[in-house]
Amino acid sequence: MTSDIEQGRELKPRYGADGLVTAIVTDAADGALLMVAHMNASALAATLSSGEAVFWSRSRQSLWRKGETSGHVLKVREVRVDCDQDAVQLIVDPAGPACHTMARSCFYRRVTPDGGLERVDS
Amino acid sequence: MTSDIEQGRELKPRYGADGLVTAIVTDAADGALLMVAHMNASALAATLSSGEAVFWSRSRQSLWRKGETSGHVLKVREVRVDCDQDAVQLIVDPAGPACHTMARSCFYRRVTPDGGLERVDS
């Protein structure tokens, strides 16, 4: 981990062996965690140039413009990187539910004391 | 993607080929994104049983109790899973800066319009 990666002013994403960084999407309105996806260099470039979130679909092995079918696009207000530049944060204005299940956030269940799950829709 | 994984009440993490899920840490106080790490089944079990965040260090290939050297432990208030159960959210009370650089959050730089980075410490 070089100081340059951590403290520098140059965007140098550290893509993994699969060519991807983790992309974490939070709501500009209240900071809520909405979803997690992945980006390759093309997805990040398309996101930065278009101002809307574009991910890499690992299942389809193709670029995935979020909302291209649902209309639930994510308008990107700001992109941040973490200390070692292997993850990015997208701060967005969502046009609808971020989750394909139609929940606002993909994180709609919590672990209960007995180790099960329960819904926590906000 | 089965409905059971998405809608069920059973915790069934979908570990990747590397045996890991993504772990996203947010601050219970205000929802702010603090850091991203990874967990294998042992790390998740240790987190749930101890109430403090335990991750899997990919660089050291060992369990990593966050704060074991710095004292900046993350007291876990709630654990959530995402729709397809390949990511977890830890909602925590941090005992200090989450980032090893001593920033509150690892996401302390944003991408500027010219494609560089600038600090955005809150």
gemmi code that builds the backbone of each chain (N, CA, C; Angstrom):
import gemmi

chains = {
    "A": [
        ("MET", (0.850, -1.181, 0.000), (0.000, 0.000, 0.000), (0.885, 1.229, 0.000)),
        ("THR", (0.906, 1.919, -1.108), (1.760, 3.097, -1.162), (1.006, 4.314, -0.648)),
        ("SER", (1.755, 5.256, -0.184), (1.192, 6.513, 0.276), (0.489, 7.225, -0.879)),
        ("ASP", (1.014, 7.038, -2.082), (0.423, 7.668, -3.251), (-1.012, 7.190, -3.471)),
        ("ILE", (-1.207, 5.899, -3.375), (-2.554, 5.339, -3.539), (-3.493, 5.889, -2.472)),
        ("GLU", (-2.984, 5.998, -1.253), (-3.826, 6.394, -0.127), (-4.018, 7.896, 0.000)),
        ("GLN", (-2.958, 8.644, -0.321), (-3.007, 10.078, -0.038), (-3.002, 10.929, -1.297)),
        ("GLY", (-2.756, 10.294, -2.445), (-2.589, 11.060, -3.661), (-3.874, 11.625, -4.227)),
        ("ARG", (-3.720, 12.459, -5.241), (-4.857, 13.104, -5.890), (-5.142, 12.475, -7.248)),
        ("GLU", (-4.498, 11.320, -7.491), (-4.710, 10.651, -8.769), (-5.654, 9.461, -8.592)),
        ("LEU", (-6.653, 9.398, -9.450), (-7.584, 8.269, -9.438), (-6.902, 7.074, -10.096)),
        ("LYS", (-6.568, 6.064, -9.263), (-5.887, 4.870, -9.771), (-6.556, 3.632, -9.184)),
        ("PRO", (-7.733, 3.295, -9.689), (-8.460, 2.169, -9.089), (-7.619, 0.892, -9.134)),
        ("ARG", (-7.668, 0.150, -8.044), (-6.928, -1.101, -7.961), (-7.900, -2.243, -8.274)),
        ("TYR", (-8.045, -2.525, -9.559), (-8.941, -3.601, -9.981), (-8.375, -4.936, -9.549)),
        ("GLY", (-9.265, -5.841, -9.131), (-8.842, -7.155, -8.691), (-8.450, -8.039, -9.864)),
        ("ALA", (-8.131, -9.291, -9.564), (-7.748, -10.244, -10.599), (-8.875, -10.411, -11.623)),
        ("ASP", (-10.104, -10.155, -11.172), (-11.266, -10.249, -12.070), (-11.521, -8.930, -12.794)),
        ("GLY", (-10.653, -7.949, -12.589), (-10.807, -6.667, -13.290), (-11.837, -5.744, -12.670)),
        ("LEU", (-12.258, -6.050, -11.445), (-13.383, -5.324, -10.852), (-13.021, -4.634, -9.536)),
        ("VAL", (-13.726, -3.556, -9.270), (-13.748, -2.970, -7.933), (-15.185, -3.070, -7.415)),
        ("THR", (-15.306, -3.037, -6.098), (-16.625, -3.041, -5.469), (-17.209, -1.641, -5.559)),
        ("ALA", (-18.499, -1.552, -5.882), (-19.180, -0.259, -5.967), (-20.336, -0.247, -4.971)),
        ("ILE", (-20.296, 0.715, -4.064), (-21.288, 0.817, -2.992), (-22.125, 2.048, -3.254)),
        ("VAL", (-23.437, 1.861, -3.281), (-24.331, 2.948, -3.644), (-25.075, 3.440, -2.409)),
        ("THR", (-24.953, 4.746, -2.144), (-25.676, 5.343, -1.024), (-26.550, 6.486, -1.533)),
        ("ASP", (-27.615, 6.751, -0.778), (-28.601, 7.745, -1.177), (-28.131, 9.135, -0.761)),
        ("ALA", (-28.087, 10.062, -1.717), (-27.641, 11.419, -1.404), (-28.566, 12.083, -0.385)),
        ("ALA", (-29.811, 11.639, -0.342), (-30.785, 12.300, 0.531), (-30.481, 12.077, 2.006)),
        ("ASP", (-30.112, 10.860, 2.367), (-29.930, 10.552, 3.789), (-28.756, 9.625, 4.073)),
        ("GLY", (-27.974, 9.316, 3.053), (-26.797, 8.482, 3.266), (-27.070, 6.999, 3.361)),
        ("ALA", (-28.312, 6.586, 3.208), (-28.661, 5.166, 3.372), (-27.955, 4.288, 2.345)),
        ("LEU", (-27.503, 3.133, 2.797), (-26.914, 2.140, 1.899), (-28.024, 1.552, 1.029)),
        ("LEU", (-27.850, 1.611, -0.281), (-28.889, 1.132, -1.184), (-28.546, -0.209, -1.828)),
        ("MET", (-27.340, -0.341, -2.329), (-26.980, -1.574, -3.024), (-25.466, -1.669, -3.192)),
        ("VAL", (-25.027, -2.846, -3.565), (-23.614, -3.101, -3.853), (-23.536, -3.782, -5.208)),
        ("ALA", (-22.588, -3.369, -6.010), (-22.394, -4.003, -7.313), (-20.905, -3.953, -7.634)),
        ("HIS", (-20.553, -4.199, -8.869), (-19.149, -4.218, -9.258), (-18.953, -3.386, -10.515)),
        ("MET", (-17.746, -2.898, -10.671), (-17.401, -2.081, -11.832), (-16.057, -2.514, -12.382)),
        ("ASN", (-15.966, -2.595, -13.708), (-14.649, -2.665, -14.339), (-14.306, -1.245, -14.816)),
        ("ALA", (-13.184, -1.104, -15.474), (-12.754, 0.232, -15.876), (-13.762, 0.881, -16.820)),
        ("SER", (-14.376, 0.084, -17.708), (-15.354, 0.650, -18.640), (-16.595, 1.140, -17.917)),
        ("ALA", (-17.029, 0.385, -16.909), (-18.218, 0.780, -16.154), (-17.966, 2.079, -15.393)),
        ("LEU", (-16.785, 2.182, -14.805), (-16.464, 3.413, -14.066), (-16.381, 4.600, -15.019)),
        ("ALA", (-15.744, 4.398, -16.158), (-15.632, 5.485, -17.135), (-17.008, 5.906, -17.633)),
        ("ALA", (-17.888, 4.926, -17.890), (-19.233, 5.240, -18.375), (-20.044, 5.961, -17.297)),
        ("THR", (-19.841, 5.583, -16.054), (-20.539, 6.250, -14.947), (-20.088, 7.698, -14.840)),
        ("LEU", (-18.779, 7.909, -14.891), (-18.250, 9.271, -14.748), (-18.657, 10.152, -15.927)),
        ("SER", (-18.700, 9.579, -17.137), (-19.019, 10.418, -18.292), (-20.512, 10.673, -18.436)),
        ("SER", (-21.328, 9.689, -18.024), (-22.780, 9.837, -18.223), (-23.490, 10.447, -17.026)),
        ("GLY", (-22.887, 10.321, -15.834), (-23.569, 10.817, -14.639), (-24.656, 9.889, -14.146)),
        ("GLU", (-24.735, 8.679, -14.731), (-25.663, 7.658, -14.237), (-24.881, 6.374, -14.006)),
        ("ALA", (-25.316, 5.607, -12.999), (-24.548, 4.432, -12.597), (-24.565, 3.341, -13.666)),
        ("VAL", (-23.372, 2.905, -14.032), (-23.187, 1.773, -14.943), (-22.282, 0.775, -14.222)),
        ("PHE", (-22.740, -0.467, -14.120), (-21.979, -1.507, -13.438), (-21.541, -2.571, -14.429)),
        ("TRP", (-20.762, -3.543, -13.896), (-20.432, -4.727, -14.666), (-21.235, -5.887, -14.096)),
        ("SER", (-22.041, -6.504, -14.923), (-22.818, -7.656, -14.478), (-21.959, -8.905, -14.564)),
        ("ARG", (-21.642, -9.469, -13.407), (-20.829, -10.687, -13.395), (-21.606, -11.862, -13.965)),
        ("SER", (-22.915, -11.882, -13.780), (-23.689, -13.019, -14.295), (-23.839, -12.946, -15.814)),
        ("ARG", (-24.035, -11.730, -16.320), (-24.213, -11.597, -17.773), (-22.910, -11.275, -18.481)),
        ("GLN", (-21.871, -10.948, -17.697), (-20.572, -10.575, -18.271), (-20.729, -9.475, -19.314)),
        ("SER", (-21.425, -8.417, -18.880), (-21.598, -7.276, -19.776), (-21.854, -6.032, -18.953)),
        ("LEU", (-21.673, -4.877, -19.580), (-21.995, -3.627, -18.916), (-23.495, -3.586, -18.643)),
        ("TRP", (-23.842, -2.985, -17.528), (-25.228, -2.970, -17.073), (-25.559, -1.559, -16.616)),
        ("ARG", (-26.290, -0.849, -17.459), (-26.726, 0.486, -17.068), (-27.923, 0.322, -16.149)),
        ("LYS", (-27.719, 0.605, -14.882), (-28.767, 0.420, -13.874), (-30.020, 1.192, -14.283)),
        ("GLY", (-31.152, 0.494, -14.350), (-32.407, 1.143, -14.702), (-32.716, 1.109, -16.175)),
        ("GLU", (-31.854, 0.424, -16.941), (-32.061, 0.439, -18.396), (-33.386, -0.223, -18.773)),
        ("THR", (-33.837, -1.179, -17.960), (-35.150, -1.779, -18.232), (-36.208, -1.262, -17.261)),
        ("SER", (-35.848, -1.110, -15.985), (-36.824, -0.697, -14.961), (-37.108, 0.803, -14.970)),
        ("GLY", (-36.180, 1.566, -15.514), (-36.296, 3.025, -15.411), (-35.758, 3.568, -14.097)),
        ("HIS", (-35.377, 2.670, -13.202), (-34.867, 3.102, -11.887), (-33.380, 3.418, -11.960)),
        ("VAL", (-33.079, 4.454, -12.693), (-31.685, 4.872, -12.851), (-31.192, 5.508, -11.557)),
        ("LEU", (-29.886, 5.542, -11.451), (-29.241, 6.162, -10.294), (-28.435, 7.351, -10.798)),
        ("LYS", (-28.915, 8.544, -10.532), (-28.205, 9.748, -10.948), (-27.066, 9.984, -9.954)),
        ("VAL", (-25.868, 10.036, -10.465), (-24.693, 10.072, -9.597), (-24.304, 11.514, -9.268)),
        ("ARG", (-24.354, 11.830, -7.990), (-23.955, 13.171, -7.553), (-22.466, 13.235, -7.279)),
        ("GLU", (-21.920, 12.144, -6.762), (-20.510, 12.178, -6.368), (-19.977, 10.756, -6.377)),
        ("VAL", (-18.711, 10.594, -6.746), (-18.022, 9.307, -6.689), (-16.850, 9.463, -5.738)),
        ("ARG", (-16.769, 8.567, -4.772), (-15.629, 8.567, -3.851), (-14.863, 7.258, -3.985)),
        ("VAL", (-13.614, 7.284, -3.568), (-12.806, 6.053, -3.542), (-12.350, 5.815, -2.115)),
        ("ASP", (-12.091, 4.560, -1.789), (-11.607, 4.291, -0.435), (-10.086, 4.368, -0.396)),
        ("CYS", (-9.532, 4.183, 0.789), (-8.108, 4.434, 1.021), (-7.224, 3.685, 0.038)),
        ("ASP", (-7.507, 2.415, -0.200), (-6.625, 1.643, -1.085), (-7.175, 1.532, -2.510)),
        ("GLN", (-8.216, 2.300, -2.785), (-8.766, 2.422, -4.147), (-9.200, 1.096, -4.768)),
        ("ASP", (-9.692, 0.171, -3.928), (-10.295, -1.038, -4.515), (-11.808, -1.061, -4.298)),
        ("ALA", (-12.353, 0.078, -3.891), (-13.803, 0.212, -3.767), (-14.172, 1.659, -4.061)),
        ("VAL", (-15.352, 1.841, -4.653), (-15.860, 3.184, -4.910), (-17.224, 3.329, -4.263)),
        ("GLN", (-17.535, 4.550, -3.892), (-18.857, 4.874, -3.367), (-19.541, 5.790, -4.359)),
        ("LEU", (-20.758, 5.441, -4.737), (-21.559, 6.327, -5.576), (-22.626, 6.957, -4.696)),
        ("ILE", (-22.636, 8.267, -4.634), (-23.666, 8.986, -3.879), (-24.697, 9.439, -4.908)),
        ("VAL", (-25.918, 8.927, -4.778), (-26.866, 9.040, -5.892), (-28.226, 9.603, -5.484)),
        ("ASP", (-28.926, 10.069, -6.506), (-30.358, 10.324, -6.409), (-31.038, 9.189, -7.165)),
        ("PRO", (-31.695, 8.264, -6.452), (-32.319, 7.131, -7.134), (-33.682, 7.520, -7.722)),
        ("ALA", (-33.948, 7.026, -8.934), (-35.223, 7.336, -9.587), (-36.320, 6.380, -9.164)),
        ("GLY", (-35.992, 5.441, -8.290), (-36.967, 4.448, -7.839), (-36.256, 3.484, -6.923)),
        ("PRO", (-36.883, 2.349, -6.618), (-36.235, 1.362, -5.743), (-34.899, 0.928, -6.338)),
        ("ALA", (-33.879, 0.841, -5.500), (-32.576, 0.406, -5.996), (-32.556, -1.104, -6.202)),
        ("CYS", (-33.353, -1.832, -5.441), (-33.328, -3.298, -5.512), (-34.312, -3.815, -6.552)),
        ("HIS", (-33.907, -4.888, -7.243), (-34.786, -5.463, -8.255), (-36.036, -6.100, -7.631)),
        ("THR", (-36.003, -6.303, -6.288), (-37.193, -6.820, -5.596), (-38.197, -5.705, -5.316)),
        ("MET", (-37.849, -4.500, -5.716), (-38.664, -3.305, -5.513), (-38.550, -2.733, -4.103)),
        ("ALA", (-37.640, -3.278, -3.313), (-37.340, -2.637, -2.030), (-36.488, -1.398, -2.311)),
        ("ARG", (-36.573, -0.443, -1.424), (-35.758, 0.775, -1.597), (-34.278, 0.421, -1.608)),
        ("SER", (-33.877, -0.437, -0.669), (-32.496, -0.886, -0.532), (-32.454, -2.404, -0.650)),
        ("CYS", (-31.340, -2.924, -1.156), (-31.180, -4.378, -1.186), (-31.020, -4.970, 0.224)),
        ("PHE", (-30.681, -4.128, 1.182), (-30.419, -4.612, 2.549), (-31.686, -4.483, 3.390)),
        ("TYR", (-32.688, -5.293, 3.056), (-34.017, -5.167, 3.675), (-34.284, -6.232, 4.735)),
        ("ARG", (-33.258, -7.021, 5.072), (-33.428, -8.040, 6.123), (-32.263, -7.974, 7.096)),
        ("ARG", (-32.575, -8.160, 8.351), (-31.523, -8.192, 9.370), (-31.486, -9.560, 10.027)),
        ("VAL", (-30.311, -9.867, 10.580), (-30.133, -11.117, 11.302), (-30.720, -10.953, 12.704)),
        ("THR", (-31.536, -11.901, 13.098), (-32.170, -11.859, 14.413), (-31.294, -12.598, 15.433)),
        ("PRO", (-31.561, -12.407, 16.716), (-30.749, -13.077, 17.739), (-30.713, -14.593, 17.585)),
        ("ASP", (-31.762, -15.186, 17.026), (-31.764, -16.646, 16.850), (-31.082, -17.072, 15.549)),
        ("GLY", (-30.504, -16.112, 14.821), (-29.758, -16.449, 13.615), (-30.596, -16.518, 12.352)),
        ("GLY", (-31.868, -16.154, 12.448), (-32.715, -16.085, 11.264), (-32.679, -14.685, 10.669)),
        ("LEU", (-33.580, -14.434, 9.747), (-33.672, -13.121, 9.110), (-35.066, -12.553, 9.321)),
        ("GLU", (-35.139, -11.236, 9.438), (-36.443, -10.595, 9.452), (-36.372, -9.319, 8.638)),
        ("ARG", (-37.483, -8.980, 8.072), (-37.570, -7.818, 7.201), (-37.507, -6.517, 8.010)),
        ("VAL", (-36.812, -5.542, 7.480), (-36.665, -4.262, 8.187), (-36.938, -3.094, 7.249)),
        ("ASP", (-37.877, -3.265, 6.346), (-38.122, -2.206, 5.371), (-38.351, -0.877, 6.056)),
        ("SER", (-37.648, 0.103, 5.521), (-37.846, 1.444, 6.070), (-38.776, 2.197, 5.125)),
    ],
    "B": [
        ("MET", (-31.102, -17.230, -8.912), (-31.586, -16.495, -7.749), (-32.927, -17.054, -7.336)),
        ("THR", (-32.955, -17.755, -6.216), (-34.231, -18.321, -5.791), (-34.971, -17.318, -4.923)),
        ("SER", (-36.270, -17.469, -4.894), (-37.105, -16.636, -4.037), (-36.752, -16.865, -2.576)),
        ("ASP", (-36.328, -18.090, -2.275), (-35.948, -18.412, -0.896), (-34.775, -17.556, -0.435)),
        ("ILE", (-33.768, -17.467, -1.280), (-32.609, -16.639, -0.951), (-33.028, -15.182, -0.755)),
        ("GLU", (-33.933, -14.718, -1.624), (-34.309, -13.305, -1.600), (-35.371, -12.959, -0.567)),
        ("GLN", (-36.292, -13.893, -0.362), (-37.441, -13.550, 0.481), (-37.481, -14.339, 1.779)),
        ("GLY", (-36.618, -15.346, 1.886), (-36.708, -16.248, 3.027), (-36.193, -15.651, 4.320)),
        ("ARG", (-36.427, -16.397, 5.387), (-36.013, -15.961, 6.721), (-34.788, -16.721, 7.189)),
        ("GLU", (-34.160, -17.450, 6.254), (-32.974, -18.217, 6.627), (-31.710, -17.501, 6.152)),
        ("LEU", (-30.755, -17.370, 7.061), (-29.471, -16.765, 6.708), (-28.642, -17.801, 5.953)),
        ("LYS", (-28.460, -17.565, 4.662), (-27.710, -18.494, 3.811), (-26.742, -17.706, 2.952)),
        ("PRO", (-25.653, -17.222, 3.543), (-24.735, -16.376, 2.775), (-24.220, -17.116, 1.542)),
        ("ARG", (-24.142, -16.385, 0.462), (-23.638, -16.962, -0.787), (-22.178, -16.555, -0.945)),
        ("TYR", (-21.308, -17.350, -0.332), (-19.873, -17.070, -0.412), (-19.394, -17.289, -1.837)),
        ("GLY", (-18.476, -16.424, -2.273), (-17.927, -16.539, -3.617), (-16.942, -17.680, -3.722)),
        ("ALA", (-16.336, -17.800, -4.889), (-15.356, -18.859, -5.129), (-14.199, -18.750, -4.145)),
        ("ASP", (-13.967, -17.523, -3.646), (-12.899, -17.301, -2.668), (-13.385, -17.503, -1.235)),
        ("GLY", (-14.645, -17.927, -1.081), (-15.176, -18.188, 0.249), (-15.604, -16.945, 1.010)),
        ("LEU", (-15.733, -15.824, 0.288), (-15.970, -14.545, 0.961), (-17.261, -13.866, 0.513)),
        ("VAL", (-17.823, -13.090, 1.428), (-18.849, -12.119, 1.067), (-18.291, -10.726, 1.365)),
        ("THR", (-18.860, -9.730, 0.698), (-18.483, -8.339, 0.943), (-19.166, -7.867, 2.221)),
        ("ALA", (-18.424, -7.155, 3.057), (-18.986, -6.612, 4.293), (-18.877, -5.091, 4.262)),
        ("ILE", (-19.999, -4.430, 4.377), (-20.063, -2.976, 4.301), (-20.426, -2.438, 5.671)),
        ("VAL", (-19.623, -1.527, 6.156), (-19.793, -1.028, 7.519), (-20.356, 0.386, 7.483)),
        ("THR", (-21.479, 0.589, 8.172), (-22.073, 1.920, 8.263), (-22.222, 2.301, 9.733)),
        ("ASP", (-22.224, 3.611, 9.977), (-22.271, 4.134, 11.341), (-23.722, 4.178, 11.825)),
        ("ALA", (-23.955, 3.568, 12.980), (-25.316, 3.556, 13.522), (-25.813, 4.972, 13.809)),
        ("ALA", (-24.885, 5.885, 14.072), (-25.282, 7.243, 14.468), (-25.956, 8.004, 13.334)),
        ("ASP", (-25.405, 7.882, 12.127), (-25.935, 8.694, 11.031), (-25.989, 7.960, 9.695)),
        ("GLY", (-25.683, 6.665, 9.696), (-25.777, 5.889, 8.466), (-24.592, 6.042, 7.538)),
        ("ALA", (-23.586, 6.819, 7.914), (-22.451, 7.073, 7.019), (-21.693, 5.790, 6.683)),
        ("LEU", (-21.285, 5.685, 5.437), (-20.436, 4.565, 5.003), (-19.049, 4.736, 5.604)),
        ("LEU", (-18.581, 3.727, 6.313), (-17.284, 3.834, 6.987), (-16.192, 3.046, 6.278)),
        ("MET", (-16.470, 1.803, 5.918), (-15.425, 0.970, 5.312), (-16.058, -0.243, 4.643)),
        ("VAL", (-15.237, -0.916, 3.860), (-15.631, -2.154, 3.199), (-14.559, -3.190, 3.469)),
        ("ALA", (-14.964, -4.397, 3.782), (-14.006, -5.470, 4.007), (-14.651, -6.772, 3.530)),
        ("HIS", (-14.058, -7.887, 3.922), (-14.590, -9.176, 3.485), (-14.722, -10.121, 4.665)),
        ("MET", (-15.623, -11.067, 4.520), (-15.852, -12.046, 5.583), (-15.970, -13.431, 4.979)),
        ("ASN", (-15.341, -14.399, 5.644), (-15.665, -15.785, 5.351), (-16.654, -16.258, 6.432)),
        ("ALA", (-17.013, -17.509, 6.391), (-18.025, -18.001, 7.327), (-17.557, -17.860, 8.773)),
        ("SER", (-16.273, -18.077, 9.015), (-15.750, -17.958, 10.379), (-15.812, -16.513, 10.871)),
        ("ALA", (-15.497, -15.583, 10.003), (-15.532, -14.166, 10.386), (-16.960, -13.739, 10.707)),
        ("LEU", (-17.904, -14.178, 9.893), (-19.301, -13.817, 10.150), (-19.773, -14.433, 11.466)),
        ("ALA", (-19.424, -15.692, 11.684), (-19.821, -16.359, 12.928), (-19.210, -15.648, 14.130)),
        ("ALA", (-17.935, -15.268, 14.029), (-17.257, -14.592, 15.141), (-17.870, -13.217, 15.393)),
        ("THR", (-18.257, -12.542, 14.325), (-18.900, -11.235, 14.465), (-20.237, -11.377, 15.177)),
        ("LEU", (-21.027, -12.344, 14.751), (-22.352, -12.527, 15.347), (-22.250, -12.964, 16.809)),
        ("SER", (-21.268, -13.790, 17.118), (-21.185, -14.293, 18.495), (-20.543, -13.278, 19.443)),
        ("SER", (-19.601, -12.469, 18.921), (-18.885, -11.545, 19.814), (-19.513, -10.162, 19.875)),
        ("GLY", (-20.273, -9.801, 18.827), (-20.841, -8.455, 18.791), (-19.841, -7.390, 18.381)),
        ("GLU", (-18.667, -7.819, 17.937), (-17.674, -6.889, 17.385), (-17.239, -7.407, 16.018)),
        ("ALA", (-16.912, -6.461, 15.126), (-16.633, -6.835, 13.746), (-15.341, -7.638, 13.619)),
        ("VAL", (-15.457, -8.794, 12.980), (-14.311, -9.633, 12.639), (-14.370, -9.875, 11.136)),
        ("PHE", (-13.282, -9.574, 10.444), (-13.233, -9.747, 8.997), (-12.228, -10.825, 8.635)),
        ("TRP", (-12.145, -11.095, 7.332), (-11.091, -11.963, 6.811), (-10.104, -11.067, 6.079)),
        ("SER", (-8.862, -11.101, 6.484), (-7.843, -10.313, 5.815), (-7.334, -11.090, 4.609)),
        ("ARG", (-7.608, -10.570, 3.418), (-7.139, -11.255, 2.208), (-5.630, -11.165, 2.082)),
        ("SER", (-5.035, -10.078, 2.555), (-3.577, -9.943, 2.445), (-2.862, -10.866, 3.427)),
        ("ARG", (-3.408, -10.976, 4.631), (-2.745, -11.823, 5.628), (-3.299, -13.244, 5.643)),
        ("GLN", (-4.434, -13.439, 4.948), (-5.087, -14.761, 4.938), (-5.343, -15.267, 6.352)),
        ("SER", (-5.956, -14.394, 7.141), (-6.280, -14.780, 8.521), (-7.454, -13.938, 9.017)),
        ("LEU", (-8.080, -14.405, 10.078), (-9.142, -13.631, 10.691), (-8.542, -12.343, 11.244)),
        ("TRP", (-9.323, -11.295, 11.183), (-8.846, -9.975, 11.556), (-9.924, -9.308, 12.413)),
        ("ARG", (-9.662, -9.290, 13.722), (-10.603, -8.610, 14.606), (-10.308, -7.121, 14.520)),
        ("LYS", (-11.200, -6.375, 13.900), (-10.995, -4.943, 13.682), (-10.734, -4.246, 15.013)),
        ("GLY", (-9.637, -3.515, 15.094), (-9.295, -2.795, 16.311), (-8.431, -3.570, 17.270)),
        ("GLU", (-8.018, -4.786, 16.872), (-7.248, -5.617, 17.804), (-5.917, -4.959, 18.167)),
        ("THR", (-5.382, -4.153, 17.240), (-4.149, -3.429, 17.599), (-4.437, -1.951, 17.880)),
        ("SER", (-5.318, -1.338, 17.106), (-5.586, 0.099, 17.258), (-6.544, 0.411, 18.409)),
        ("GLY", (-7.323, -0.572, 18.799), (-8.366, -0.299, 19.781), (-9.642, 0.246, 19.169)),
        ("HIS", (-9.601, 0.498, 17.861), (-10.771, 1.056, 17.189), (-11.725, -0.048, 16.756)),
        ("VAL", (-12.305, -0.681, 17.741), (-13.241, -1.773, 17.463), (-14.549, -1.209, 16.930)),
        ("LEU", (-15.282, -2.087, 16.285), (-16.595, -1.721, 15.754), (-17.636, -2.567, 16.486)),
        ("LYS", (-18.386, -1.938, 17.360), (-19.437, -2.651, 18.090), (-20.640, -2.777, 17.158)),
        ("VAL", (-21.055, -4.004, 16.938), (-22.074, -4.266, 15.917), (-23.462, -4.223, 16.526)),
        ("ARG", (-24.265, -3.283, 16.041), (-25.645, -3.178, 16.518), (-26.579, -4.078, 15.719)),
        ("GLU", (-26.282, -4.196, 14.432), (-27.203, -4.957, 13.579), (-26.432, -5.459, 12.366)),
        ("VAL", (-26.780, -6.647, 11.905), (-26.213, -7.205, 10.677), (-27.360, -7.405, 9.692)),
        ("ARG", (-27.189, -6.883, 8.501), (-28.198, -7.088, 7.455), (-27.572, -7.847, 6.286)),
        ("VAL", (-28.402, -8.466, 5.484), (-27.928, -9.126, 4.266), (-28.645, -8.510, 3.079)),
        ("ASP", (-28.007, -8.573, 1.924), (-28.674, -8.029, 0.752), (-29.526, -9.110, 0.079)),
        ("CYS", (-30.206, -8.711, -0.984), (-31.216, -9.566, -1.594), (-30.668, -10.937, -1.956)),
        ("ASP", (-29.495, -10.990, -2.552), (-28.974, -12.294, -2.973), (-27.950, -12.865, -1.981)),
        ("GLN", (-27.861, -12.246, -0.838), (-27.045, -12.754, 0.278), (-25.574, -12.980, -0.070)),
        ("ASP", (-25.039, -12.109, -0.938), (-23.593, -12.159, -1.156), (-22.900, -10.913, -0.594)),
        ("ALA", (-23.649, -10.149, 0.189), (-23.067, -9.003, 0.880), (-23.800, -8.822, 2.197)),
        ("VAL", (-23.067, -8.342, 3.199), (-23.677, -8.048, 4.498), (-23.385, -6.598, 4.850)),
        ("GLN", (-24.279, -6.036, 5.612), (-24.092, -4.687, 6.146), (-23.956, -4.800, 7.654)),
        ("LEU", (-22.919, -4.186, 8.198), (-22.766, -4.101, 9.647), (-23.089, -2.668, 10.061)),
        ("ILE", (-24.071, -2.531, 10.921), (-24.417, -1.208, 11.451), (-23.762, -1.129, 12.823)),
        ("VAL", (-22.828, -0.188, 12.951), (-21.915, -0.242, 14.105), (-21.832, 1.069, 14.887)),
        ("ASP", (-21.353, 0.922, 16.110), (-20.850, 2.048, 16.888), (-19.330, 1.941, 16.851)),
        ("PRO", (-18.657, 2.845, 16.131), (-17.195, 2.751, 16.026), (-16.523, 3.361, 17.261)),
        ("ALA", (-15.481, 2.708, 17.729), (-14.755, 3.212, 18.904), (-13.689, 4.225, 18.515)),
        ("GLY", (-13.571, 4.518, 17.242), (-12.557, 5.455, 16.755), (-12.650, 5.496, 15.250)),
        ("PRO", (-11.647, 6.066, 14.605), (-11.655, 6.115, 13.139), (-11.739, 4.705, 12.556)),
        ("ALA", (-12.572, 4.519, 11.553), (-12.682, 3.195, 10.931), (-11.487, 2.923, 10.019)),
        ("CYS", (-10.917, 3.959, 9.459), (-9.833, 3.774, 8.488), (-8.473, 3.753, 9.184)),
        ("HIS", (-7.585, 2.903, 8.661), (-6.248, 2.820, 9.247), (-5.448, 4.111, 9.042)),
        ("THR", (-5.924, 4.988, 8.126), (-5.264, 6.275, 7.920), (-5.701, 7.290, 8.975)),
        ("MET", (-6.584, 6.859, 9.865), (-7.140, 7.674, 10.944), (-8.260, 8.595, 10.471)),
        ("ALA", (-8.681, 8.430, 9.225), (-9.885, 9.132, 8.797), (-11.094, 8.410, 9.402)),
        ("ARG", (-12.163, 9.162, 9.592), (-13.374, 8.533, 10.136), (-13.856, 7.415, 9.211)),
        ("SER", (-13.869, 7.701, 7.914), (-14.304, 6.749, 6.896), (-13.170, 6.528, 5.913)),
        ("CYS", (-13.108, 5.329, 5.340), (-12.117, 5.078, 4.292), (-12.418, 5.873, 3.023)),
        ("PHE", (-13.637, 6.350, 2.888), (-14.038, 7.036, 1.654), (-13.881, 8.548, 1.842)),
        ("TYR", (-12.637, 8.998, 1.933), (-12.338, 10.394, 2.268), (-11.913, 11.222, 1.064)),
        ("ARG", (-12.013, 10.652, -0.126), (-11.682, 11.404, -1.339), (-12.759, 11.232, -2.392)),
        ("ARG", (-13.047, 12.304, -3.086), (-14.020, 12.217, -4.169), (-13.352, 12.531, -5.498)),
        ("VAL", (-13.982, 12.035, -6.556), (-13.496, 12.287, -7.910), (-13.963, 13.680, -8.327)),
        ("THR", (-13.023, 14.473, -8.819), (-13.343, 15.834, -9.254), (-13.723, 15.821, -10.746)),
        ("PRO", (-14.317, 16.926, -11.220), (-14.716, 16.971, -12.633), (-13.554, 16.722, -13.595)),
        ("ASP", (-12.331, 17.068, -13.191), (-11.189, 16.840, -14.088), (-10.621, 15.430, -13.944)),
        ("GLY", (-11.278, 14.581, -13.153), (-10.848, 13.193, -13.040), (-9.808, 12.934, -11.967)),
        ("GLY", (-9.468, 13.955, -11.199), (-8.551, 13.768, -10.071), (-9.318, 13.444, -8.806)),
        ("LEU", (-8.612, 13.496, -7.692), (-9.234, 13.237, -6.395), (-9.038, 14.454, -5.496)),
        ("GLU", (-10.026, 14.682, -4.648), (-9.839, 15.693, -3.612), (-10.416, 15.179, -2.313)),
        ("ARG", (-9.858, 15.626, -1.233), (-10.250, 15.182, 0.096), (-11.609, 15.779, 0.478)),
        ("VAL", (-12.418, 14.984, 1.137), (-13.756, 15.454, 1.530), (-14.035, 15.102, 2.975)),
        ("ASP", (-13.019, 15.159, 3.790), (-13.210, 14.763, 5.190), (-14.388, 15.479, 5.816)),
        ("SER", (-15.207, 14.683, 6.464), (-16.325, 15.293, 7.192), (-15.937, 15.416, 8.661)),
    ],
}
model = gemmi.Model(1)
for chain_id, residues in chains.items():
    chain = gemmi.Chain(chain_id)
    for i, (resn, *xyz) in enumerate(residues, 1):
        res = gemmi.Residue()
        res.name, res.seqid = resn, gemmi.SeqId(i, " ")
        for name, pos in zip(("N", "CA", "C"), xyz):
            atom = gemmi.Atom()
            atom.name, atom.element = name, gemmi.Element(name[0])
            atom.pos, atom.b_iso = gemmi.Position(*pos), 0.0
            res.add_atom(atom)
        chain.add_residue(res)
    model.add_chain(chain)
structure = gemmi.Structure()
structure.add_model(model)
structure.setup_entities()
